[in-house]
């Protein structure tokens, strides 16, 4: 193993996860106003009506597939009677379907963003950088699947990439697992890691606002004017807080 | 609970758009909301702003009663709404409002000398390109171009009689609109993030800009299309009923600047637990009475006791008793809600305009202020009355007729008084009123004193917090700390301080402005010479001018 192996498969992923976690916490703490999907639907809807649901439903399926493939160890699935052959068929066919949806959706979205003048003008530099990494991650992943899984003999990434990721989470990183992984899988992993690094600084933060609470909350929300999150009263600046009994302060 | 509500007297609206312009100056003169008018004035008949917003078959705003008798958002249940989160199929496009633009003013001063005068061309604020202006927020103002567009007016489409949009035979009036601050707000119910809320204290519906994630469900759920998507920040924005002013007991900017003085602001007490049942009532035309039944009598001892038990302050109960809104909705019953059939229980109500009727009567050469002529005309002029019913009572003409007859009676009765004739008691009796109530109603509607139109109690903050932010009590004029940091100088309510003043909030603004200062001495009759700037003649400094009775 070379220093490059340690750099790419240990240092880089850990740095990216650190930035990912801390970045999200800081952004949530200091920039909730900027925390939005920044929809451009009011500008253009004809293309978005197809592209956005295709991409989003596709990518949700892709994420689901990745969770099963990467985080559930092979023996666990085999315990439930899912053999390597069954898994491979499922992953390849369902995965291909999801990939077609995602790639087609993304293509529509990028076409729209580039060629609709109104939408292009509100696209920030960060958006463009994010699009590069998102699109390359998806492209490399799809290329790898097509090359190795559909036309090749089939590559068992559950014997290399998956244990490598789990080795990162168990804090016993094993970069040797990644050295012999096919090239496009390596590229896919690297661009994905870079995307995670950028994630907290892009509009992708909206993923963590998936409003599932909506299904269970009462329809009409009431809030008191004096509630801590309510409007009307600005908290004092640092250093200008009024002195309070510590008891009261801890109660807040 | 208490609800800060508004009523607009449409007879007095001259369509000058002052409310819209001042509102825009205060709230929406920012990038991203150039196209948004929290307050807009529409000419009716007309298709409104955004275009055809009342056509709920198209936009799916508001609520519907489903087969099981339960209330449900017209656009669908919770799961359906979440499944549409990636693309809201009912969202208006910016072109449904209008494409915002500016003019190339620079050209006027920088154009090189030539044979033609330079022209400031319109430029789109979205693309920066030249554009043709084809629509805006009030493009059909004063029925301009209505021969072509008015047929799309959703109210006209539902009317049984054909309305000709020809100059001689048409009628028109203005409809100023703000957010309705509904009792059963569909926008709040549709917000996936829970960032929209109704304030417990005064019922104002607000967006928590930090909590909004830009899912845009509120924009399409509001049947009045009064939630706007800021296309630059990606957040929803809406009319706030100028809550920073309301909290200080002052009217909203649209009310304050209204030239016709047609807006009324005040509290309504209502039973929050009765709202859902009232909004779920089966027949659309019963919704008006169902909503009226939710309102509580602020003079009822039981209501007062319940309000106090809930923690409502005495001055709020008193404000509810003096509320012009309560008088116009519940006592005189002349104000009506806009589109009760949307089942959102709107709280900005309208006094329907008698002027379309009066105009027809006067134009035909008859006496437009005679009670019997007017009553007969209200019965006969089906088109304006039906149109108003389509706006204000889900198509039921009875409440509109009752309201118009009361306005006609007031007009006729007060004319006799103005002309020095013997007032005719039969006129108020014919509409179920007495000479006293009709005179009181006349005072509220026609004289419309500032303090009668706006009965707004100040927001309460905990006394402790107020005291903490008062500053040093010795800093008042004449006190030992006088003139030091924090004393009330002439620079504003918070005085001259070193560094940041503590907690400058809307809550304590009134407390601070009410502090003693050089111009309002603590001890009347005495003036602190150290603080006197040499201008004017403060009371107590000079002996009274001789012969004070004669004009100066």
Interface residues (C-beta under 8 A of the other chain):
Chain A: X32 X33 X35 X36 X37 X38 X39 X40 X41 X42 X43 X45 X48 X49 X52 X53 X55 X56 X57 X117 X118 X121 X122 X206 X209 X211 X212 X213 X214 X215 X217 X219 X220 X221 X222 X223 X224 X225 X226 X229 X230 X231 X232 X233 X234 X236 X237 X240 X242
Chain B: X78 X79 X81 X82 X85 X86 X87 X88 X89 X91 X92 X93 X94 X126 X127 X128 X129 X184 X185 X188 X189 X191 X192 X193 X194 X196 X197 X198 X199 X200 X201 X202 X206 X208 X209 X210 X211 X212 X213 X214 X215 X216 X229 X231 X232 X233 X234 X235 X243 X244 X247 X459 X461 X462 X468 X500 X502 X503 X504 X505 X506 X507
